[in-house]
Amino acid sequence: MVWKRCRPGSAVCFFLWMLSSGPTVEAYNIKAGPLNLSLGAQAGVEYSDNANNSGTSPKEDFGFIAGPTIGGGLALPIRIGNSPEENLTMHFGTGFQYRYYLNEGQQTTFNSPSSLTLALPLHLGEWLVTINDAFTYTDEPLDSLVAVGVRRPQQYNNLGSITGMRRFGRFALTLVGQRIDRWAPQTPSTEETIYGFSVTPAVFLQEQFSVFWANSVGLVFPKDLTNRSEGLNITSMIGVSGQITPAIAGSVGIGFVHSQFDPVQSGTSTNTGSGTDGVSANIGLNYSHPLRPNTSHAISMFYTPGVTATMDRSNYQTSYGVAYTISHRLNRTLTFSPMIGWTHSQNESGGFQSEFDMLLLGVGIQRSFTRHLSGRLTYRHQERSGNQPGQSYQVNQVTITFTYAF
Protein backbone atom coordinates (compact mmCIF):
# COMPACT_ATOMS: atom_id res chain seq x y z
CA MET A 1 0.00 0.00 0.00
CA VAL A 2 1.11 3.57 -0.70
CA TRP A 3 0.69 4.82 2.88
CA LYS A 4 3.17 2.26 4.25
CA ARG A 5 6.02 4.15 2.58
CA CYS A 6 5.29 7.36 4.53
CA ARG A 7 7.39 8.65 7.37
CA PRO A 8 5.77 7.41 10.62
CA GLY A 9 3.80 10.07 12.46
CA SER A 10 3.49 12.48 9.51
CA ALA A 11 0.19 14.16 8.64
CA VAL A 12 0.43 12.94 5.05
CA CYS A 13 0.75 9.37 6.33
CA PHE A 14 -2.35 9.78 8.45
CA PHE A 15 -4.52 11.03 5.61
CA LEU A 16 -3.25 8.43 3.14
CA TRP A 17 -3.95 5.71 5.70
CA MET A 18 -7.42 7.13 6.34
CA LEU A 19 -8.17 7.16 2.61
CA SER A 20 -7.02 3.56 2.15
CA SER A 21 -9.51 1.64 4.32
CA GLY A 22 -13.24 1.55 4.95
CA PRO A 23 -16.57 0.69 3.32
CA THR A 24 -17.78 1.76 -0.08
CA VAL A 25 -19.74 4.81 -1.21
CA GLU A 26 -22.60 4.75 -3.70
CA ALA A 27 -24.39 7.72 -5.25
CA TYR A 28 -27.83 8.40 -3.83
CA ASN A 29 -30.35 10.36 -5.93
CA ILE A 30 -33.56 12.01 -4.80
CA LYS A 31 -36.32 11.51 -7.39
CA ALA A 32 -39.55 13.50 -7.48
CA GLY A 33 -41.44 13.01 -10.74
CA PRO A 34 -39.32 14.45 -13.59
CA LEU A 35 -36.79 15.93 -11.12
CA ASN A 36 -33.63 14.09 -10.08
CA LEU A 37 -31.52 15.63 -7.32
CA SER A 38 -28.25 14.86 -5.63
CA LEU A 39 -27.90 16.82 -2.39
CA GLY A 40 -24.80 16.86 -0.26
CA ALA A 41 -22.45 18.77 1.99
CA GLN A 42 -18.71 19.31 1.71
CA ALA A 43 -15.99 20.30 4.18
CA GLY A 44 -12.23 20.42 3.89
CA VAL A 45 -8.94 22.26 4.12
CA GLU A 46 -6.72 23.79 1.45
CA TYR A 47 -3.09 24.93 1.38
CA SER A 48 -1.34 26.97 -1.32
CA ASP A 49 2.26 28.18 -1.37
CA ASN A 50 1.40 30.94 -3.87
CA ALA A 51 -2.19 31.96 -3.19
CA ASN A 52 -1.89 35.24 -5.13
CA ASN A 53 -0.40 33.58 -8.27
CA SER A 54 2.60 35.91 -8.21
CA GLY A 55 6.03 35.30 -9.68
CA THR A 56 7.73 38.01 -7.60
CA SER A 57 6.06 37.97 -4.15
CA PRO A 58 4.23 34.67 -3.57
CA LYS A 59 2.16 34.37 -0.40
CA GLU A 60 1.32 31.19 1.48
CA ASP A 61 -2.19 30.66 2.78
CA PHE A 62 -4.19 27.99 4.57
CA GLY A 63 -7.96 27.82 4.45
CA PHE A 64 -11.04 25.95 5.64
CA ILE A 65 -13.91 25.10 3.26
CA ALA A 66 -17.52 24.16 4.04
CA GLY A 67 -20.86 24.32 2.28
CA PRO A 68 -23.75 22.46 0.63
CA THR A 69 -23.73 20.97 -2.88
CA ILE A 70 -26.57 20.27 -5.29
CA GLY A 71 -26.77 18.66 -8.70
CA GLY A 72 -29.50 17.20 -10.80
CA GLY A 73 -31.62 17.17 -13.89
CA LEU A 74 -35.15 17.95 -14.99
CA ALA A 75 -37.05 16.60 -18.01
CA LEU A 76 -40.43 18.15 -18.87
CA PRO A 77 -42.75 17.26 -21.78
CA ILE A 78 -43.21 20.34 -23.96
CA ARG A 79 -45.73 20.71 -26.82
CA ILE A 80 -45.26 23.49 -29.37
CA GLY A 81 -47.93 23.86 -32.04
CA ASN A 82 -48.69 20.55 -33.71
CA SER A 83 -45.28 19.08 -33.09
CA PRO A 84 -45.03 15.87 -31.05
CA GLU A 85 -44.10 16.03 -27.39
CA GLU A 86 -40.45 16.68 -26.73
CA ASN A 87 -38.51 16.80 -23.49
CA LEU A 88 -37.09 20.07 -22.27
CA THR A 89 -34.07 18.89 -20.28
CA MET A 90 -32.21 20.90 -17.68
CA HIS A 91 -29.00 19.83 -15.99
CA PHE A 92 -27.37 21.78 -13.20
CA GLY A 93 -24.60 21.45 -10.67
CA THR A 94 -23.58 24.00 -8.07
CA GLY A 95 -23.22 24.65 -4.38
CA PHE A 96 -22.27 27.41 -2.02
CA GLN A 97 -18.98 27.48 -0.17
CA TYR A 98 -17.81 29.34 2.88
CA ARG A 99 -14.03 29.74 2.91
CA TYR A 100 -11.88 31.13 5.70
CA TYR A 101 -8.20 31.77 5.00
CA LEU A 102 -5.63 32.66 7.63
CA ASN A 103 -4.23 35.57 5.59
CA GLU A 104 -7.13 36.67 3.42
CA GLY A 105 -9.94 36.10 5.93
CA GLN A 106 -13.39 34.86 4.97
CA GLN A 107 -14.83 34.46 1.48
CA THR A 108 -18.14 33.16 0.18
CA THR A 109 -18.49 31.84 -3.34
CA PHE A 110 -20.37 29.36 -5.47
CA ASN A 111 -18.76 25.99 -6.11
CA SER A 112 -16.47 26.06 -9.11
CA PRO A 113 -17.43 25.15 -11.68
CA SER A 114 -21.15 25.83 -11.50
CA SER A 115 -23.25 25.07 -14.55
CA LEU A 116 -26.79 25.20 -15.89
CA THR A 117 -27.74 23.70 -19.26
CA LEU A 118 -31.10 23.82 -21.02
CA ALA A 119 -31.87 21.82 -24.17
CA LEU A 120 -35.11 21.59 -26.14
CA PRO A 121 -35.17 19.33 -29.25
CA LEU A 122 -38.02 19.87 -31.70
CA HIS A 123 -39.04 18.00 -34.84
CA LEU A 124 -40.12 20.55 -37.44
CA GLY A 125 -40.99 18.61 -40.56
CA GLU A 126 -37.85 16.70 -41.57
CA TRP A 127 -35.61 18.90 -39.44
CA LEU A 128 -34.39 18.25 -35.91
CA VAL A 129 -34.07 21.68 -34.29
CA THR A 130 -32.36 22.01 -30.90
CA ILE A 131 -32.56 25.15 -28.79
CA ASN A 132 -29.73 25.17 -26.27
CA ASP A 133 -28.39 27.46 -23.56
CA ALA A 134 -25.42 26.70 -21.30
CA PHE A 135 -24.16 28.88 -18.46
CA THR A 136 -20.96 28.21 -16.49
CA TYR A 137 -19.19 29.96 -13.64
CA THR A 138 -15.59 29.30 -12.62
CA ASP A 139 -13.18 30.84 -10.14
CA GLU A 140 -10.42 28.24 -10.11
CA PRO A 141 -7.01 29.81 -10.90
CA LEU A 142 -5.31 26.46 -11.51
CA ASP A 143 -7.56 25.96 -14.54
CA SER A 144 -7.37 29.52 -15.84
CA LEU A 145 -5.14 30.87 -18.59
CA VAL A 146 -5.62 34.48 -17.48
CA ALA A 147 -4.93 34.15 -13.74
CA VAL A 148 -1.81 36.26 -13.19
CA GLY A 149 -1.67 38.07 -9.86
CA VAL A 150 -5.36 37.25 -9.16
CA ARG A 151 -6.24 34.90 -6.31
CA ARG A 152 -9.48 33.37 -7.67
CA PRO A 153 -10.44 34.98 -11.01
CA GLN A 154 -14.20 34.91 -11.57
CA GLN A 155 -15.32 34.02 -15.08
CA TYR A 156 -18.87 33.74 -16.42
CA ASN A 157 -19.75 32.22 -19.79
CA ASN A 158 -23.10 31.84 -21.50
CA LEU A 159 -23.63 30.04 -24.81
CA GLY A 160 -27.00 30.24 -26.51
CA SER A 161 -27.53 28.39 -29.77
CA ILE A 162 -30.07 27.13 -32.27
CA THR A 163 -29.08 24.08 -34.31
CA GLY A 164 -30.99 22.59 -37.21
CA MET A 165 -30.05 19.23 -38.73
CA ARG A 166 -31.62 17.21 -41.53
CA ARG A 167 -30.60 13.78 -42.78
CA PHE A 168 -30.82 12.75 -46.43
CA GLY A 169 -29.88 9.10 -46.09
CA ARG A 170 -26.12 9.11 -45.57
CA PHE A 171 -25.97 12.86 -46.19
CA ALA A 172 -26.74 15.50 -43.58
CA LEU A 173 -26.93 19.27 -43.39
CA THR A 174 -26.39 21.20 -40.14
CA LEU A 175 -27.13 24.90 -39.62
CA VAL A 176 -26.02 26.65 -36.41
CA GLY A 177 -26.50 30.13 -35.01
CA GLN A 178 -25.02 30.99 -31.63
CA ARG A 179 -24.11 33.79 -29.26
CA ILE A 180 -21.33 33.58 -26.66
CA ASP A 181 -21.08 36.08 -23.79
CA ARG A 182 -18.05 36.16 -21.52
CA TRP A 183 -17.69 38.22 -18.35
CA ALA A 184 -14.59 38.46 -16.15
CA PRO A 185 -14.82 41.26 -13.54
CA GLN A 186 -11.16 40.92 -12.52
CA THR A 187 -9.79 40.65 -16.08
CA PRO A 188 -12.11 42.95 -18.09
CA SER A 189 -9.89 42.96 -21.18
CA THR A 190 -10.99 39.36 -21.88
CA GLU A 191 -14.74 40.13 -21.83
CA GLU A 192 -16.48 39.80 -25.17
CA THR A 193 -19.56 38.82 -27.14
CA ILE A 194 -19.24 36.53 -30.17
CA TYR A 195 -21.90 35.80 -32.79
CA GLY A 196 -21.31 32.69 -34.88
CA PHE A 197 -23.06 31.18 -37.89
CA SER A 198 -22.14 27.96 -39.68
CA VAL A 199 -23.28 25.69 -42.52
CA THR A 200 -21.93 22.13 -42.45
CA PRO A 201 -22.79 19.42 -45.00
CA ALA A 202 -21.58 15.95 -44.06
CA VAL A 203 -21.49 12.37 -45.29
CA PHE A 204 -21.96 9.61 -42.70
CA LEU A 205 -19.71 6.70 -43.62
CA GLN A 206 -20.93 4.99 -40.43
CA GLU A 207 -23.65 5.89 -37.96
CA GLN A 208 -21.16 7.53 -35.58
CA PHE A 209 -18.51 8.65 -38.09
CA SER A 210 -18.76 11.36 -40.76
CA VAL A 211 -16.75 13.44 -43.21
CA PHE A 212 -17.74 17.12 -42.96
CA TRP A 213 -17.22 20.45 -44.70
CA ALA A 214 -17.68 23.23 -42.13
CA ASN A 215 -18.12 26.85 -43.19
CA SER A 216 -18.44 29.44 -40.44
CA VAL A 217 -18.47 33.19 -39.79
CA GLY A 218 -17.71 34.70 -36.38
CA LEU A 219 -18.20 38.32 -35.31
CA VAL A 220 -16.22 39.37 -32.22
CA PHE A 221 -17.24 42.34 -30.07
CA PRO A 222 -14.87 42.95 -27.10
CA LYS A 223 -16.13 44.97 -24.13
CA ASP A 224 -12.80 46.77 -23.58
CA LEU A 225 -11.97 48.59 -26.82
CA THR A 226 -8.86 50.22 -25.33
CA ASN A 227 -7.00 46.91 -25.45
CA ARG A 228 -8.86 44.91 -28.09
CA SER A 229 -10.85 45.62 -31.22
CA GLU A 230 -13.87 44.28 -33.06
CA GLY A 231 -13.17 41.64 -35.63
CA LEU A 232 -14.28 39.01 -38.10
CA ASN A 233 -13.33 35.33 -38.56
CA ILE A 234 -14.23 33.29 -41.65
CA THR A 235 -13.31 29.61 -41.78
CA SER A 236 -13.84 26.82 -44.31
CA MET A 237 -12.65 23.40 -43.23
CA ILE A 238 -12.85 19.74 -44.30
CA GLY A 239 -12.41 16.98 -41.78
CA VAL A 240 -13.67 13.86 -40.03
CA SER A 241 -15.68 13.64 -36.83
CA GLY A 242 -17.10 11.05 -34.49
CA GLN A 243 -15.93 7.64 -33.29
CA ILE A 244 -12.85 7.40 -35.52
CA THR A 245 -11.73 4.07 -34.01
CA PRO A 246 -13.14 2.03 -31.10
CA ALA A 247 -10.74 3.91 -28.78
CA ILE A 248 -10.38 7.32 -30.51
CA ALA A 249 -13.17 9.88 -30.73
CA GLY A 250 -13.15 13.53 -31.71
CA SER A 251 -12.66 15.74 -34.71
CA VAL A 252 -9.79 16.56 -37.09
CA GLY A 253 -10.03 19.20 -39.80
CA ILE A 254 -7.91 21.35 -42.10
CA GLY A 255 -8.89 24.34 -44.19
CA PHE A 256 -8.64 28.09 -44.78
CA VAL A 257 -9.11 30.93 -42.29
CA HIS A 258 -9.43 34.69 -42.72
CA SER A 259 -9.29 36.93 -39.63
CA GLN A 260 -9.49 40.70 -39.61
CA PHE A 261 -9.50 43.00 -36.58
CA ASP A 262 -9.85 46.79 -36.57
CA PRO A 263 -7.31 49.07 -34.86
CA VAL A 264 -7.95 49.76 -31.20
CA GLN A 265 -9.39 53.15 -30.30
CA SER A 266 -6.75 54.02 -27.67
CA GLY A 267 -3.62 55.77 -28.88
CA THR A 268 -1.59 54.33 -25.99
CA SER A 269 -2.20 50.69 -26.91
CA THR A 270 0.41 48.61 -28.77
CA ASN A 271 -2.27 46.37 -30.28
CA THR A 272 -2.98 47.69 -33.76
CA GLY A 273 -5.41 46.38 -36.33
CA SER A 274 -4.29 43.18 -38.00
CA GLY A 275 -5.45 40.25 -40.05
CA THR A 276 -4.33 36.90 -41.31
CA ASP A 277 -5.06 34.55 -44.20
CA GLY A 278 -3.78 31.05 -44.36
CA VAL A 279 -4.09 27.38 -43.59
CA SER A 280 -6.02 26.49 -40.46
CA ALA A 281 -6.34 23.21 -38.62
CA ASN A 282 -8.43 22.06 -35.71
CA ILE A 283 -7.67 18.95 -33.69
CA GLY A 284 -9.71 17.71 -30.78
CA LEU A 285 -9.05 14.05 -30.06
CA ASN A 286 -9.57 11.76 -27.09
CA TYR A 287 -8.03 8.31 -26.71
CA SER A 288 -9.38 6.12 -23.93
CA HIS A 289 -8.59 2.49 -23.33
CA PRO A 290 -8.44 0.12 -20.35
CA LEU A 291 -4.90 -0.96 -19.46
CA ARG A 292 -6.10 -3.70 -17.12
CA PRO A 293 -9.38 -4.54 -15.36
CA ASN A 294 -8.92 -1.88 -12.64
CA THR A 295 -6.97 0.71 -14.65
CA SER A 296 -7.92 3.02 -17.51
CA HIS A 297 -6.08 5.87 -19.16
CA ALA A 298 -6.96 8.67 -21.53
CA ILE A 299 -4.98 11.00 -23.78
CA SER A 300 -6.52 14.16 -25.23
CA MET A 301 -4.98 16.76 -27.52
CA PHE A 302 -6.18 19.95 -29.16
CA TYR A 303 -5.03 22.60 -31.62
CA THR A 304 -7.25 25.65 -32.00
CA PRO A 305 -6.18 28.75 -33.94
CA GLY A 306 -8.28 31.90 -33.77
CA VAL A 307 -9.18 31.55 -30.08
CA THR A 308 -10.28 34.73 -28.32
CA ALA A 309 -10.53 35.97 -24.72
CA THR A 310 -7.70 33.93 -23.16
CA MET A 311 -4.85 36.44 -23.22
CA ASP A 312 -4.70 40.03 -22.04
CA ARG A 313 -4.49 42.66 -24.84
CA SER A 314 -4.87 40.06 -27.59
CA ASN A 315 -7.57 39.84 -30.25
CA TYR A 316 -6.99 36.23 -31.19
CA GLN A 317 -4.50 33.48 -30.38
CA THR A 318 -3.34 30.03 -31.29
CA SER A 319 -3.61 27.48 -28.50
CA TYR A 320 -2.61 23.84 -28.42
CA GLY A 321 -1.89 21.23 -25.79
CA VAL A 322 -2.14 17.70 -24.52
CA ALA A 323 -3.36 15.99 -21.34
CA TYR A 324 -2.88 12.47 -19.98
CA THR A 325 -4.88 10.96 -17.13
CA ILE A 326 -4.93 7.60 -15.37
CA SER A 327 -7.62 6.19 -13.12
CA HIS A 328 -6.57 3.15 -11.08
CA ARG A 329 -8.70 1.36 -8.47
CA LEU A 330 -6.33 0.20 -5.74
CA ASN A 331 -9.23 -1.70 -4.21
CA ARG A 332 -13.02 -1.54 -4.27
CA THR A 333 -13.10 1.65 -2.17
CA LEU A 334 -9.88 3.48 -3.12
CA THR A 335 -9.11 5.17 -6.47
CA PHE A 336 -5.77 6.69 -7.47
CA SER A 337 -5.81 9.25 -10.32
CA PRO A 338 -2.65 11.06 -11.52
CA MET A 339 -2.66 13.48 -14.48
CA ILE A 340 -0.36 15.75 -16.49
CA GLY A 341 -1.33 18.52 -18.91
CA TRP A 342 0.45 21.11 -21.04
CA THR A 343 -0.94 24.11 -22.93
CA HIS A 344 0.76 26.70 -25.16
CA SER A 345 -0.90 29.97 -26.21
CA GLN A 346 0.51 32.76 -28.35
CA ASN A 347 -0.87 36.06 -29.60
CA GLU A 348 -1.47 36.17 -33.37
CA SER A 349 -2.90 39.69 -33.69
CA GLY A 350 0.37 41.62 -34.04
CA GLY A 351 1.79 44.48 -32.01
CA PHE A 352 1.76 42.85 -28.58
CA GLN A 353 4.05 39.82 -28.82
CA SER A 354 2.95 37.56 -25.99
CA GLU A 355 3.06 33.82 -25.48
CA PHE A 356 3.19 31.44 -22.56
CA ASP A 357 3.28 27.77 -21.60
CA MET A 358 1.20 26.19 -18.84
CA LEU A 359 2.19 22.91 -17.17
CA LEU A 360 -0.20 21.19 -14.75
CA LEU A 361 0.64 18.12 -12.68
CA GLY A 362 -1.85 16.55 -10.34
CA VAL A 363 -2.63 13.47 -8.32
CA GLY A 364 -5.75 12.53 -6.41
CA ILE A 365 -6.74 9.75 -4.03
CA GLN A 366 -10.44 9.21 -3.43
CA ARG A 367 -11.74 7.03 -0.61
CA SER A 368 -15.26 5.77 0.09
CA PHE A 369 -16.04 5.42 3.81
CA THR A 370 -19.76 4.66 3.89
CA ARG A 371 -22.68 4.61 1.49
CA HIS A 372 -22.93 8.39 1.85
CA LEU A 373 -19.49 9.61 2.93
CA SER A 374 -16.36 9.92 0.78
CA GLY A 375 -13.06 11.76 1.03
CA ARG A 376 -10.52 13.05 -1.46
CA LEU A 377 -6.90 14.18 -1.17
CA THR A 378 -5.50 16.11 -4.15
CA TYR A 379 -2.14 17.67 -4.91
CA ARG A 380 -1.70 20.01 -7.86
CA HIS A 381 1.36 21.77 -9.22
CA GLN A 382 1.10 24.44 -11.91
CA GLU A 383 3.85 26.33 -13.71
CA ARG A 384 3.22 29.24 -16.07
CA SER A 385 6.16 30.62 -18.08
CA GLY A 386 5.64 33.65 -20.30
CA ASN A 387 7.77 36.08 -22.27
CA GLN A 388 6.25 39.18 -20.63
CA PRO A 389 7.15 40.59 -17.18
CA GLY A 390 5.00 39.22 -14.37
CA GLN A 391 3.56 36.35 -16.43
CA SER A 392 5.57 33.52 -14.89
CA TYR A 393 4.74 31.84 -11.60
CA GLN A 394 4.47 28.48 -9.83
CA VAL A 395 1.73 27.18 -7.54
CA ASN A 396 1.58 24.11 -5.29
CA GLN A 397 -1.82 23.33 -3.83
CA VAL A 398 -3.02 20.56 -1.50
CA THR A 399 -6.73 20.07 -0.81
CA ILE A 400 -8.47 17.58 1.46
CA THR A 401 -12.27 17.39 1.21
CA PHE A 402 -14.99 15.21 2.69
CA THR A 403 -18.35 14.93 0.90
CA TYR A 404 -21.58 13.60 2.37
CA ALA A 405 -24.38 12.67 -0.06
CA PHE A 406 -27.85 12.62 1.50
C-alpha positions in Angstrom: 0.0 0.0 0.0 1.1 3.6 -0.7 0.7 4.8 2.9 3.2 2.3 4.2 6.0 4.2 2.6 5.3 7.4 4.5 7.4 8.7 7.4 5.8 7.4 10.6 3.8 10.1 12.5 3.5 12.5 9.5 0.2 14.2 8.6 0.4 12.9 5.0 0.7 9.4 6.3 -2.4 9.8 8.4 -4.5 11.0 5.6 -3.2 8.4 3.1 -3.9 5.7 5.7 -7.4 7.1 6.3 -8.2 7.2 2.6 -7.0 3.6 2.1 -9.5 1.6 4.3 -13.2 1.6 4.9 -16.6 0.7 3.3 -17.8 1.8 -0.1 -19.7 4.8 -1.2 -22.6 4.8 -3.7 -24.4 7.7 -5.3 -27.8 8.4 -3.8 -30.4 10.4 -5.9 -33.6 12.0 -4.8 -36.3 11.5 -7.4 -39.6 13.5 -7.5 -41.4 13.0 -10.7 -39.3 14.4 -13.6 -36.8 15.9 -11.1 -33.6 14.1 -10.1 -31.5 15.6 -7.3 -28.3 14.9 -5.6 -27.9 16.8 -2.4 -24.8 16.9 -0.3 -22.4 18.8 2.0 -18.7 19.3 1.7 -16.0 20.3 4.2 -12.2 20.4 3.9 -8.9 22.3 4.1 -6.7 23.8 1.4 -3.1 24.9 1.4 -1.3 27.0 -1.3 2.3 28.2 -1.4 1.4 30.9 -3.9 -2.2 32.0 -3.2 -1.9 35.2 -5.1 -0.4 33.6 -8.3 2.6 35.9 -8.2 6.0 35.3 -9.7 7.7 38.0 -7.6 6.1 38.0 -4.2 4.2 34.7 -3.6 2.2 34.4 -0.4 1.3 31.2 1.5 -2.2 30.7 2.8 -4.2 28.0 4.6 -8.0 27.8 4.5 -11.0 25.9 5.6 -13.9 25.1 3.3 -17.5 24.2 4.0 -20.9 24.3 2.3 -23.8 22.5 0.6 -23.7 21.0 -2.9 -26.6 20.3 -5.3 -26.8 18.7 -8.7 -29.5 17.2 -10.8 -31.6 17.2 -13.9 -35.2 18.0 -15.0 -37.0 16.6 -18.0 -40.4 18.2 -18.9 -42.8 17.3 -21.8 -43.2 20.3 -24.0 -45.7 20.7 -26.8 -45.3 23.5 -29.4 -47.9 23.9 -32.0 -48.7 20.5 -33.7 -45.3 19.1 -33.1 -45.0 15.9 -31.1 -44.1 16.0 -27.4 -40.4 16.7 -26.7 -38.5 16.8 -23.5 -37.1 20.1 -22.3 -34.1 18.9 -20.3 -32.2 20.9 -17.7 -29.0 19.8 -16.0 -27.4 21.8 -13.2 -24.6 21.5 -10.7 -23.6 24.0 -8.1 -23.2 24.7 -4.4 -22.3 27.4 -2.0 -19.0 27.5 -0.2 -17.8 29.3 2.9 -14.0 29.7 2.9 -11.9 31.1 5.7 -8.2 31.8 5.0 -5.6 32.7 7.6 -4.2 35.6 5.6 -7.1 36.7 3.4 -9.9 36.1 5.9 -13.4 34.9 5.0 -14.8 34.5 1.5 -18.1 33.2 0.2 -18.5 31.8 -3.3 -20.4 29.4 -5.5 -18.8 26.0 -6.1 -16.5 26.1 -9.1 -17.4 25.2 -11.7 -21.1 25.8 -11.5 -23.3 25.1 -14.6 -26.8 25.2 -15.9 -27.7 23.7 -19.3 -31.1 23.8 -21.0 -31.9 21.8 -24.2 -35.1 21.6 -26.1 -35.2 19.3 -29.2 -38.0 19.9 -31.7 -39.0 18.0 -34.8 -40.1 20.6 -37.4 -41.0 18.6 -40.6 -37.9 16.7 -41.6 -35.6 18.9 -39.4 -34.4 18.2 -35.9 -34.1 21.7 -34.3 -32.4 22.0 -30.9 -32.6 25.1 -28.8 -29.7 25.2 -26.3 -28.4 27.5 -23.6 -25.4 26.7 -21.3 -24.2 28.9 -18.5 -21.0 28.2 -16.5 -19.2 30.0 -13.6 -15.6 29.3 -12.6 -13.2 30.8 -10.1 -10.4 28.2 -10.1 -7.0 29.8 -10.9 -5.3 26.5 -11.5 -7.6 26.0 -14.5 -7.4 29.5 -15.8 -5.1 30.9 -18.6 -5.6 34.5 -17.5 -4.9 34.2 -13.7 -1.8 36.3 -13.2 -1.7 38.1 -9.9 -5.4 37.3 -9.2 -6.2 34.9 -6.3 -9.5 33.4 -7.7 -10.4 35.0 -11.0 -14.2 34.9 -11.6 -15.3 34.0 -15.1 -18.9 33.7 -16.4 -19.7 32.2 -19.8 -23.1 31.8 -21.5 -23.6 30.0 -24.8 -27.0 30.2 -26.5 -27.5 28.4 -29.8 -30.1 27.1 -32.3 -29.1 24.1 -34.3 -31.0 22.6 -37.2 -30.1 19.2 -38.7 -31.6 17.2 -41.5 -30.6 13.8 -42.8 -30.8 12.7 -46.4 -29.9 9.1 -46.1 -26.1 9.1 -45.6 -26.0 12.9 -46.2 -26.7 15.5 -43.6 -26.9 19.3 -43.4 -26.4 21.2 -40.1 -27.1 24.9 -39.6 -26.0 26.6 -36.4 -26.5 30.1 -35.0 -25.0 31.0 -31.6 -24.1 33.8 -29.3 -21.3 33.6 -26.7 -21.1 36.1 -23.8 -18.0 36.2 -21.5 -17.7 38.2 -18.4 -14.6 38.5 -16.2 -14.8 41.3 -13.5 -11.2 40.9 -12.5 -9.8 40.7 -16.1 -12.1 43.0 -18.1 -9.9 43.0 -21.2 -11.0 39.4 -21.9 -14.7 40.1 -21.8 -16.5 39.8 -25.2 -19.6 38.8 -27.1 -19.2 36.5 -30.2 -21.9 35.8 -32.8 -21.3 32.7 -34.9 -23.1 31.2 -37.9 -22.1 28.0 -39.7 -23.3 25.7 -42.5 -21.9 22.1 -42.5 -22.8 19.4 -45.0 -21.6 16.0 -44.1 -21.5 12.4 -45.3 -22.0 9.6 -42.7 -19.7 6.7 -43.6 -20.9 5.0 -40.4 -23.6 5.9 -38.0 -21.2 7.5 -35.6 -18.5 8.6 -38.1 -18.8 11.4 -40.8 -16.7 13.4 -43.2 -17.7 17.1 -43.0 -17.2 20.5 -44.7 -17.7 23.2 -42.1 -18.1 26.9 -43.2 -18.4 29.4 -40.4 -18.5 33.2 -39.8 -17.7 34.7 -36.4 -18.2 38.3 -35.3 -16.2 39.4 -32.2 -17.2 42.3 -30.1 -14.9 42.9 -27.1 -16.1 45.0 -24.1 -12.8 46.8 -23.6 -12.0 48.6 -26.8 -8.9 50.2 -25.3 -7.0 46.9 -25.5 -8.9 44.9 -28.1 -10.9 45.6 -31.2 -13.9 44.3 -33.1 -13.2 41.6 -35.6 -14.3 39.0 -38.1 -13.3 35.3 -38.6 -14.2 33.3 -41.7 -13.3 29.6 -41.8 -13.8 26.8 -44.3 -12.7 23.4 -43.2 -12.9 19.7 -44.3 -12.4 17.0 -41.8 -13.7 13.9 -40.0 -15.7 13.6 -36.8 -17.1 11.0 -34.5 -15.9 7.6 -33.3 -12.8 7.4 -35.5 -11.7 4.1 -34.0 -13.1 2.0 -31.1 -10.7 3.9 -28.8 -10.4 7.3 -30.5 -13.2 9.9 -30.7 -13.2 13.5 -31.7 -12.7 15.7 -34.7 -9.8 16.6 -37.1 -10.0 19.2 -39.8 -7.9 21.3 -42.1 -8.9 24.3 -44.2 -8.6 28.1 -44.8 -9.1 30.9 -42.3 -9.4 34.7 -42.7 -9.3 36.9 -39.6 -9.5 40.7 -39.6 -9.5 43.0 -36.6 -9.9 46.8 -36.6 -7.3 49.1 -34.9 -8.0 49.8 -31.2 -9.4 53.2 -30.3 -6.8 54.0 -27.7 -3.6 55.8 -28.9 -1.6 54.3 -26.0 -2.2 50.7 -26.9 0.4 48.6 -28.8 -2.3 46.4 -30.3 -3.0 47.7 -33.8 -5.4 46.4 -36.3 -4.3 43.2 -38.0 -5.5 40.2 -40.1 -4.3 36.9 -41.3 -5.1 34.6 -44.2 -3.8 31.0 -44.4 -4.1 27.4 -43.6 -6.0 26.5 -40.5 -6.3 23.2 -38.6 -8.4 22.1 -35.7 -7.7 18.9 -33.7 -9.7 17.7 -30.8 -9.0 14.0 -30.1 -9.6 11.8 -27.1 -8.0 8.3 -26.7 -9.4 6.1 -23.9 -8.6 2.5 -23.3 -8.4 0.1 -20.3 -4.9 -1.0 -19.5 -6.1 -3.7 -17.1 -9.4 -4.5 -15.4 -8.9 -1.9 -12.6 -7.0 0.7 -14.7 -7.9 3.0 -17.5 -6.1 5.9 -19.2 -7.0 8.7 -21.5 -5.0 11.0 -23.8 -6.5 14.2 -25.2 -5.0 16.8 -27.5 -6.2 19.9 -29.2 -5.0 22.6 -31.6 -7.3 25.7 -32.0 -6.2 28.8 -33.9 -8.3 31.9 -33.8 -9.2 31.5 -30.1 -10.3 34.7 -28.3 -10.5 36.0 -24.7 -7.7 33.9 -23.2 -4.8 36.4 -23.2 -4.7 40.0 -22.0 -4.5 42.7 -24.8 -4.9 40.1 -27.6 -7.6 39.8 -30.3 -7.0 36.2 -31.2 -4.5 33.5 -30.4 -3.3 30.0 -31.3 -3.6 27.5 -28.5 -2.6 23.8 -28.4 -1.9 21.2 -25.8 -2.1 17.7 -24.5 -3.4 16.0 -21.3 -2.9 12.5 -20.0 -4.9 11.0 -17.1 -4.9 7.6 -15.4 -7.6 6.2 -13.1 -6.6 3.1 -11.1 -8.7 1.4 -8.5 -6.3 0.2 -5.7 -9.2 -1.7 -4.2 -13.0 -1.5 -4.3 -13.1 1.6 -2.2 -9.9 3.5 -3.1 -9.1 5.2 -6.5 -5.8 6.7 -7.5 -5.8 9.3 -10.3 -2.6 11.1 -11.5 -2.7 13.5 -14.5 -0.4 15.8 -16.5 -1.3 18.5 -18.9 0.5 21.1 -21.0 -0.9 24.1 -22.9 0.8 26.7 -25.2 -0.9 30.0 -26.2 0.5 32.8 -28.3 -0.9 36.1 -29.6 -1.5 36.2 -33.4 -2.9 39.7 -33.7 0.4 41.6 -34.0 1.8 44.5 -32.0 1.8 42.8 -28.6 4.1 39.8 -28.8 2.9 37.6 -26.0 3.1 33.8 -25.5 3.2 31.4 -22.6 3.3 27.8 -21.6 1.2 26.2 -18.8 2.2 22.9 -17.2 -0.2 21.2 -14.8 0.6 18.1 -12.7 -1.8 16.6 -10.3 -2.6 13.5 -8.3 -5.7 12.5 -6.4 -6.7 9.8 -4.0 -10.4 9.2 -3.4 -11.7 7.0 -0.6 -15.3 5.8 0.1 -16.0 5.4 3.8 -19.8 4.7 3.9 -22.7 4.6 1.5 -22.9 8.4 1.9 -19.5 9.6 2.9 -16.4 9.9 0.8 -13.1 11.8 1.0 -10.5 13.1 -1.5 -6.9 14.2 -1.2 -5.5 16.1 -4.1 -2.1 17.7 -4.9 -1.7 20.0 -7.9 1.4 21.8 -9.2 1.1 24.4 -11.9 3.8 26.3 -13.7 3.2 29.2 -16.1 6.2 30.6 -18.1 5.6 33.6 -20.3 7.8 36.1 -22.3 6.3 39.2 -20.6 7.2 40.6 -17.2 5.0 39.2 -14.4 3.6 36.3 -16.4 5.6 33.5 -14.9 4.7 31.8 -11.6 4.5 28.5 -9.8 1.7 27.2 -7.5 1.6 24.1 -5.3 -1.8 23.3 -3.8 -3.0 20.6 -1.5 -6.7 20.1 -0.8 -8.5 17.6 1.5 -12.3 17.4 1.2 -15.0 15.2 2.7 -18.3 14.9 0.9 -21.6 13.6 2.4 -24.4 12.7 -0.1 -27.9 12.6 1.5 
